[in-house]
């Protein structure tokens, strides 16, 4: 696909803020034909250094709560100010995804890009920890790294060049995630599908010079990408 919205974020200083395969391109694909209403209040869950939050606010006009456990809200606030987004447009929040500090039914939607697989593999997570904060009829959009087919019983040697079996356990296939979200009682599963963006978003990440990108190159240069994909999940709260 053509990443029309994402192109303006393809600058060295902005790309340096990515913490994995290009999350802006992932988010653009994730939100194609999205059902989130105009002027929605949205939680960017696992927002990292805030690039996806800026993208949501600028490109879609949402009011965004940038929720992340590991990033510094003050540093993110500086970044948002530099991007021309005030405190009414983006609010940085230090938050644990399993213990969110918001009022119930606060959000019109939740968007989570390249982070949900770290906390959402518990089959009860959606019902108990996330959906209580989403309004009835609201949406959850998720893009996560995955596998074309689960291979944890016989992990390819290419993948083990960069990641341990424990790290790879965060990656699963469409069937796995279909079962996880299919068990949810509070929402209907709109879709669980493989995304297009695997090769391009990985290429953007592997250009970076931080230690994590450099470490990931070993597996990807050995052909590990043929086992991997990204998965799109869309849910609608009942």
ABEGO torsion letter per residue (X at the ends): XBBAAAAAABBAAAAAABAEBBAAAAAAAAABGBABBBGBBBBBBGAEAGAAAAAAAAAAGBBBBBBBAABBAAAAAAAAAAAGBBAAABBBBBBBAABBABBBGABABBBBBGAAAAAAABAAAAAAAAAAABBBGBBBBBBBBBBABBAAABBBAAAAAABBAAAAAABBBAAAAAAAAAABAABBBABBBBBAAAAAAAAAAAABABAAAAAAAAAAAAGAAAABBBBBBBBBBX
